[in-house]
């Protein structure tokens, strides 16, 4: 396991804060300018960066991130180019911030699991999220990632039965990404009333920090979730802000979310 992710959560906790995992799409609106967005989010207080790698069939993503994926693909944002061109520049500008790739299993398999794990680690990636990889089929790629020192970060859905959620948590690396709402990514005005109890269930079983994402876009939502999780993941709201008003808007939203995560 990488160790950088655990350290980031520990640093946030020592400051009396929940951790902010901030997502943006590499290559949106183009490769160089997406680096500016990632750097701005760290300036706003992001503790971990989730680097989206575009895929032509992003089944877990709502319209905001689907559109960002389309823009990134038009800009030529392949996995290879993201790792070789975007990630090194983000690493230079954000040397202390763990980087996590979020993409789909077909993207990784097209490169080759071992080749991806080796290259990602060489470029400074700490972990990877593959939302369409079923837990029952993850042991092989998790072993490959473990050997390279790369964390395979699992997702736990709101529809996951308790026993299965506990099993997912027990095998987790990096952190557990608890999906807060059913459906695809996107901003929500309200979060489920049973979210806190589900987070506590996963937290008890998990050897690593837990986060919640999907639908979080305000400091108040972050504050509510922060009482039951070690951090939050914010994606669609940041992608929308950056697309509409540039990196400064993403920086400002990160700062607002971080205020909600102070304990």
C-alpha positions as CSV (number, residue, x, y, z in Angstrom):
1,X,0.0,0.0,0.0
2,X,1.2,3.5,-0.8
3,X,1.0,5.2,2.7
4,X,0.5,8.7,1.2
5,X,-3.2,8.5,1.4
6,X,-3.2,7.4,5.1
7,X,-0.9,10.2,5.9
8,X,-3.2,12.8,4.2
9,X,-6.1,11.7,6.3
10,X,-4.0,11.7,9.4
11,X,-2.8,15.3,8.7
12,X,-6.4,16.5,8.2
13,X,-7.5,14.8,11.4
14,X,-4.6,16.4,13.3
15,X,-5.8,19.8,12.1
16,X,-9.3,19.0,13.4
17,X,-10.7,18.6,9.9
18,X,-12.3,15.9,7.7
19,X,-10.4,15.3,4.5
20,X,-11.5,16.6,1.2
21,X,-11.0,14.4,-1.9
22,X,-11.5,16.7,-4.8
23,X,-12.2,15.4,-8.3
24,X,-11.7,17.0,-11.7
25,X,-11.4,15.5,-15.2
26,X,-7.9,15.4,-16.7
27,X,-7.9,17.1,-20.1
28,X,-11.0,19.3,-19.4
29,X,-11.0,21.7,-21.1
30,X,-7.5,20.6,-22.4
31,X,-4.5,18.9,-20.8
32,X,-2.5,21.9,-19.7
33,X,-5.5,23.9,-18.3
34,X,-6.7,20.9,-16.4
35,X,-3.5,21.0,-14.4
36,X,-4.4,24.6,-13.4
37,X,-7.7,23.2,-12.0
38,X,-6.1,20.5,-10.0
39,X,-3.6,23.0,-8.5
40,X,-6.3,25.5,-7.7
41,X,-8.3,22.8,-5.8
42,X,-5.2,22.1,-3.6
43,X,-4.8,25.9,-3.0
44,X,-8.4,25.8,-1.9
45,X,-7.7,23.1,0.7
46,X,-8.1,19.7,-1.1
47,X,-6.2,17.0,0.8
48,X,-6.3,14.4,-2.0
49,X,-6.8,14.9,-5.7
50,X,-9.0,12.4,-7.7
51,X,-7.8,12.6,-11.3
52,X,-10.6,11.5,-13.7
53,X,-9.5,9.7,-16.8
54,X,-12.1,9.9,-19.6
55,X,-13.9,6.8,-20.9
56,X,-16.4,6.7,-23.7
57,X,-19.0,4.8,-21.6
58,X,-18.9,6.3,-18.1
59,X,-21.7,4.3,-16.5
60,X,-21.3,5.7,-13.0
61,X,-21.2,9.4,-14.1
62,X,-24.0,11.9,-14.4
63,X,-24.3,14.5,-17.1
64,X,-21.8,17.0,-15.7
65,X,-18.9,14.5,-15.6
66,X,-20.1,12.8,-18.9
67,X,-19.8,16.2,-20.6
68,X,-16.4,16.7,-19.1
69,X,-15.3,13.3,-20.3
70,X,-16.4,14.1,-23.8
71,X,-14.4,17.4,-23.7
72,X,-11.4,15.6,-22.4
73,X,-11.6,12.9,-25.1
74,X,-11.8,15.5,-27.8
75,X,-8.7,17.1,-26.2
76,X,-6.8,13.8,-26.6
77,X,-6.8,12.8,-22.9
78,X,-5.9,9.1,-23.1
79,X,-4.7,7.2,-20.0
80,X,-1.2,7.2,-21.3
81,X,-1.2,11.0,-22.0
82,X,-2.8,11.7,-18.6
83,X,-0.1,9.7,-16.8
84,X,2.8,11.1,-18.9
85,X,1.7,14.7,-19.4
86,X,-0.9,15.7,-16.8
87,X,0.2,13.8,-13.7
88,X,3.9,14.9,-13.7
89,X,2.8,18.6,-13.9
90,X,0.3,18.2,-11.1
91,X,3.0,16.4,-9.1
92,X,5.3,19.4,-9.6
93,X,2.7,21.9,-8.5
94,X,1.2,19.8,-5.7
95,X,4.2,17.8,-4.4
96,X,2.6,16.9,-1.0
97,X,-0.9,15.9,-2.2
98,X,-1.7,12.3,-2.9
99,X,-3.1,11.6,-6.4
100,X,-5.8,9.0,-7.1
101,X,-6.8,8.0,-10.6
102,X,-10.6,7.4,-11.2
103,X,-11.4,5.6,-14.4
104,X,-12.9,2.4,-15.7
105,X,-11.6,-1.2,-15.8
106,X,-11.5,-1.4,-19.6
107,X,-9.2,1.7,-19.7
108,X,-6.7,-0.1,-17.4
109,X,-7.0,-3.4,-19.1
110,X,-6.4,-1.9,-22.5
111,X,-3.0,-0.7,-21.2
112,X,-2.4,-3.9,-19.1
113,X,-2.9,-4.1,-15.4
114,X,0.8,-4.6,-14.5
115,X,2.0,-1.9,-17.0
116,X,-0.6,0.5,-15.6
117,X,0.3,-0.1,-12.0
118,X,4.0,0.3,-12.6
119,X,3.6,3.5,-14.7
120,X,1.1,5.0,-12.4
121,X,3.3,4.4,-9.4
122,X,6.4,5.8,-11.2
123,X,4.5,9.0,-12.0
124,X,3.4,9.5,-8.4
125,X,-0.1,8.0,-8.3
126,X,-1.1,6.6,-4.9
127,X,-4.3,4.8,-5.7
128,X,-7.0,4.0,-8.3
129,X,-10.8,3.9,-8.2
130,X,-12.5,1.6,-10.7
131,X,-16.2,2.0,-10.2
132,X,-17.3,-0.8,-12.6
133,X,-15.0,-3.5,-11.1
134,X,-17.1,-5.9,-9.0
135,X,-15.6,-6.7,-5.6
136,X,-15.9,-10.4,-6.4
137,X,-13.6,-9.9,-9.4
138,X,-11.1,-7.5,-7.8
139,X,-8.7,-9.9,-6.0
140,X,-6.4,-10.3,-8.9
141,X,-6.0,-6.7,-9.8
142,X,-5.7,-5.8,-6.1
143,X,-2.8,-8.2,-5.8
144,X,-1.1,-6.6,-8.9
145,X,-1.6,-3.1,-7.4
146,X,-0.4,-4.2,-4.0
147,X,2.8,-5.5,-5.6
148,X,3.4,-2.1,-7.2
149,X,2.5,-0.2,-4.0
150,X,-0.7,1.2,-5.5
151,X,-4.0,1.3,-3.5
152,X,-7.1,-0.2,-5.1
153,X,-9.8,2.0,-3.5
154,X,-13.2,0.2,-3.4
155,X,-16.7,1.7,-3.6
156,X,-19.5,0.7,-1.4
157,X,-23.0,1.4,-2.8
158,X,-26.1,2.4,-0.8
159,X,-27.8,-0.7,-2.0
160,X,-25.0,-3.0,-0.8
161,X,-26.2,-5.5,1.8
162,X,-24.5,-5.0,5.2
163,X,-22.5,-8.2,5.2
164,X,-21.2,-7.5,1.7
165,X,-20.4,-3.9,2.7
166,X,-18.4,-5.1,5.7
167,X,-16.5,-7.6,3.4
168,X,-15.7,-4.8,0.9
169,X,-14.4,-2.6,3.8
170,X,-12.2,-5.3,5.3
171,X,-10.3,-5.7,2.0
172,X,-10.0,-2.0,1.4
173,X,-6.8,-0.1,0.5
174,X,-6.3,3.7,0.8
175,X,-9.9,4.5,1.8
176,X,-13.4,3.2,1.3
177,X,-15.5,5.4,-1.1
178,X,-19.1,5.1,0.2
179,X,-21.5,6.1,-2.5
180,X,-24.0,8.4,-0.7
181,X,-26.9,8.1,-3.1
182,X,-28.3,5.6,-5.6
183,X,-27.7,6.5,-9.3
184,X,-25.0,8.4,-11.0
185,X,-22.7,11.2,-9.9
186,X,-24.2,14.6,-9.6
187,X,-25.3,17.3,-7.2
188,X,-28.2,16.6,-4.9
189,X,-30.3,19.0,-2.7
190,X,-30.7,16.4,0.0
191,X,-28.8,13.3,1.1
192,X,-30.5,10.1,2.3
193,X,-31.7,10.0,5.9
194,X,-30.1,6.6,6.5
195,X,-26.7,7.6,5.2
196,X,-25.1,8.1,8.7
197,X,-26.0,4.6,9.9
198,X,-24.6,3.1,6.7
199,X,-21.4,5.0,7.1
200,X,-21.0,3.9,10.7
201,X,-21.5,0.2,9.6
202,X,-18.7,0.5,7.0
203,X,-16.5,2.5,9.4
204,X,-16.6,-0.3,12.1
205,X,-15.4,-2.9,9.5
206,X,-12.8,-0.8,7.7
207,X,-9.1,-0.8,8.5
208,X,-8.7,2.4,6.5
209,X,-10.5,5.8,6.4
210,X,-13.9,6.0,4.9
211,X,-15.3,8.8,2.7
212,X,-18.7,9.6,1.2
213,X,-19.3,11.0,-2.3
214,X,-21.9,11.4,-5.0
215,X,-24.2,14.4,-4.5
216,X,-22.1,16.5,-2.1
217,X,-21.8,20.1,-3.2
218,X,-22.2,22.3,-0.1
219,X,-20.4,23.0,3.1
220,X,-23.5,22.0,5.1
221,X,-23.7,18.6,3.4
222,X,-20.0,18.1,4.1
223,X,-20.5,19.0,7.7
224,X,-23.4,16.5,8.0
225,X,-21.3,13.7,6.5
226,X,-18.2,14.7,8.3
227,X,-19.7,13.6,11.6
228,X,-19.8,10.0,10.4
229,X,-16.9,9.7,7.9
230,X,-13.3,10.6,7.7
231,X,-13.8,12.8,4.6
232,X,-15.9,13.6,1.6
233,X,-15.5,13.3,-2.1
234,X,-16.7,16.2,-4.2
235,X,-16.8,15.9,-8.0
236,X,-19.6,17.2,-10.1
237,X,-19.9,20.5,-8.3
238,X,-16.2,21.2,-8.8
239,X,-16.3,20.2,-12.5
240,X,-19.2,22.4,-13.1
241,X,-17.6,25.4,-11.3
242,X,-14.3,25.0,-13.1
243,X,-16.0,24.7,-16.5
244,X,-18.2,27.7,-15.9
245,X,-15.8,30.1,-14.2
246,X,-12.3,28.6,-14.3
247,X,-9.9,27.3,-11.7
248,X,-10.6,30.2,-9.3
249,X,-14.2,29.0,-8.9
250,X,-13.0,25.4,-8.1
251,X,-10.5,26.9,-5.5
252,X,-13.3,28.9,-3.9
253,X,-15.7,25.9,-3.7
254,X,-12.9,23.7,-2.1
255,X,-12.4,26.4,0.5
256,X,-16.1,26.5,1.3
257,X,-16.3,22.7,1.6
258,X,-13.3,22.6,3.9
259,X,-14.9,25.1,6.2
260,X,-17.8,22.6,6.5
261,X,-15.3,19.9,7.4
262,X,-13.8,21.7,10.4
263,X,-14.6,19.9,13.6
